[in-house]
C-alpha cells in the first residue's frame, strides 16, 4: 500500500505511528511480549496518552519466529476468521540485556534494539534482513 505523497510527505489525512522503543518486555518459555510506544518515554508523564503497539513473538515450529503486532488487541474482529493450526509451540530461547532483546529458535535469531527500536534477523550469526525506524508502524487513515 502506498501512504506517501511523493518521497517525503504522507498522503493528506494519513499518519504513521512507528515503534520508537521497547518499553516493557515480558519473557515466558513459549512467547515474548513487548510493549512498543510510538513516542519516546523520557519520564513518567510521557506514559499518559499516546499510541502503543504490542508485539507477541512465538515459535510455531523450530527455525521459525512468528511476530504479531497489535494496537488495541482486545477489539472485536468483524472480518472472516479461521483458526490456524500452527502445530505445537516450540520453546524460545530469549534473553534481555540493558539495550537488546535476543530471541532464538534453533539457528534463527531476532535481535531487537530497545532504544531506538530496530529488528535484525540472523541465521547462524549472518544477517538475513533488518528493519529500523518507521518499518514497523500503525498507519491511520482518515486522520
N, C-alpha and C positions, 0 to 999 in steps of 0.2 A: 504494500500500500504506500502511496505517496502522500506525505503530510507536508511537504515543503512547497514553498513558493519561490522557485529558483534554488540557489545553493544555500543561502544563509537564512532565509526567512521561512517561518512556518506559514501555512495557509491561514487565511483570516478565520478567526473563531476556533482555532486549534491550539492546543497547548501540550507540551511534553513534560512529564514528571518522571525524571530518571533517578535511579538509586544513587545516592551520594555516599553512603557509608553503611557498614554493618553495625547497627547499634546494639542489638541484643542477639545472642546465639544460644540455642538450646541443643545440646548433643545427646542423642539417645543411641541405643545399639543398632536400630534399623532406620533411623532418619535424623536429619539435621534441619532445624527450623531457624530461619534468620529473619529478623526484623530490619528492613532497609528503608529508612526515611528518605524522602525526596528533597530534603533540605538538611544542611549540616546542623547537628545538635552540638552547640557550644556550651550551653548552660541549661539549667532546668526549665527555664521559661520557653526554650525552643521546642519542648516536648508538647506544648499546648497547640492544638490545631495542626494543620498540615496533612499531607498525604503520605501514607506508609505502604510499602509493599511487603508482603510476607512470602518468603521462599521456603518451600519444603523440598529437601533433596533426599531421595531414596535410591535404592539399587534393586530394580525388579529381578535382575539376574547378574551373575558375575560379569565383570568387564563392562557394565552399563550403569550410567548415572541418569536418573530422571529428575529434572528440575521443573518444579511447578511454581508459578508466581501468581499471587492474588492481591487484589485490593478489595477489601470488604468480602472476605471469603465466606461469610455466613449469609450472603444474599440468596434469594430464591432464584433457581435456574429455570427459565422458561423454554429453553431450546431443547430439541430432541437429545436424549442422552442414552447411553448404553454402558453397561459395566465392562471394564477392561479386565481381561484375565492376564495379569502380568506375571503369574507364577508366584512362587514363594519368595518373599522379600529376602534378599541377601544381606548379611550384616555388612555394615560400613566400617571402615577404619577412618575415624575423624579425630583431629586434634586442633586445639585452638591455642595460638600464641598471642602475644600482645598486638601484633599487626597483621596476622593472617589466620585464615581457617583453611585447613588442608583436609580434603575428603578423598578417600580412595576406595575403589572397588577393583580388586585384582591389580593389574598394571595400569589402570586408568586412574588419573589423579586430577582433582579440581582444586586449584588454589584460588581463594578469594581474598583479595587485599581489603582490609577493613576500612581504611580511611586514606585516600579516597577509594571508592568502590571500583574493583576490576575483577575479572574472572579469567583464569588461564587454565586450559585443559591440556594435560600432558599424558603421554603413554610411554612408559619406560623412561621417564625423565625428559623426553623430547616433546617440545611444544607442538600441539596439533592445531589449536586455534585459541584466540583470546578475545575478550570483549572489555571495553573500558567505558568511559563516560558516554552517556546517552545511548548505549547499546541495549540496556535493559530498562524499559520505561513503560509507563502508563500513558496512553495517548487519549486526551479528552477532546472530543469534537463537540461542536455547538457550544463552545465555552464562552 
